Structure formats: structure tokens, C-alpha cells
Amino acid sequence: MTTGATPRRRGRPARKDAESGPSARQKILETARAEFAARGYDKTSVRGIAKAAGVDPALVHHYFGTKDEVFASAVEISFEPALTVPAKVVAGDPGTIGERLARQFFAVWENPATRTPLLAVIRSALTHDAAAAVLRTFVLRRLLGQVAERLDVPDPEFRAELCASHMVGIALLRYVIKAEPLASVDMEQIITMVAPTLQRYLTEA
């Protein structure tokens, strides 16, 4: 006899209004981002994310699969504002591209809304290969790689990696380790000192 009940997708927990739908998925993402940022990859679990989000762990698995996939989804959705950086960097005078790159890159870090997922990636990448892979993809391929490939210079990938090593190192010391005086110095001072080096990496023959 047909009951009219809607069949559940395989692996999905019994539906509860408070635990399903787009709002639940978004809540899991936001909670996962906060958990990874606060605890790092190794100390964050799917069960812990579910508990903090107020949902069943099976729902986390249903939407995202493994912990690696939860991590990638949580950070990628927050990287969207930074994906406009390459176009902004390559537009304009090639003689000031180093300054534009530094300004755009650190603007993402200075904004609390976009700094949180970046902190999650940096902290987790130090201890876990999956997190390191996300960081490599974002910084080298989706950000600096797109800048370098639009320049008429040899070894663009190597140049992108040099830029990444310089800026990510500063980000690590300023926002994660919080080394002084770097953690407190005005960002304009950092940009002024870093920009010439980035300029040389990206344009010097």
C-alpha cells in the first residue's frame, strides 16, 4: 500500500525540520569553518562539527562525505571574495603590479570575514596533507598562478611560488604566530616594503 511518504536518499538520517534543507547545509559549512580555524584539521572531527552545528553526524556525511571534503567545502566557499584578486592585479600599469598584488592579497587577510577561513587553511596545512593541498590550489593555481600566467616573463610558475612564499610567510607570522612587531605594524608599511620585492619577482627578466 502506498503511504505517500517521500523516500529518503540512501545514507541520510531521518528528516527533522531543524536539521535539513539549505539552511542546515549552510550552518554546517559555517560551523566547520569555525571549528577548523579554532582547532586545526587534526583536532576537528565530523562528530565535533555536527555537535557544534546541532545536527546528526550522518547529515554532515550526507552533504559533504569525508572530513577532507567538509574541509575543502568550508574553505572554498569563503575564498570567493579573493578570487577577484588576479583580475585586479593584472589590470593597470605593469610597473606597479607588485604593489597591487600586495595590497589585494593582504586586504583579504585584513578583513575578518575572509581571514577566518584563511587561518583555518594555514593552521591545518602545517599538519595535514589534505589541508596543504587546498592551500596550494588556492594560492598557486587560483590566485598567484593566474597573475603569473598573464605576464610575459620566463618561469611564471616559479615566480608565483616565490611570491607565495613571501606573502604566506608574512601572513603566518602576522596572523597565526602573531610575532611582534610584525603583528601590530600598520599594513601600509608592510605593503611599502614588500611591493618592490614582489615587483622584481614578477617582472624582472
Order of alpha helices (4+ residues) and beta strands (2+ residues): alpha-alpha-alpha-alpha-alpha-alpha-alpha-alpha-alpha-alpha-alpha
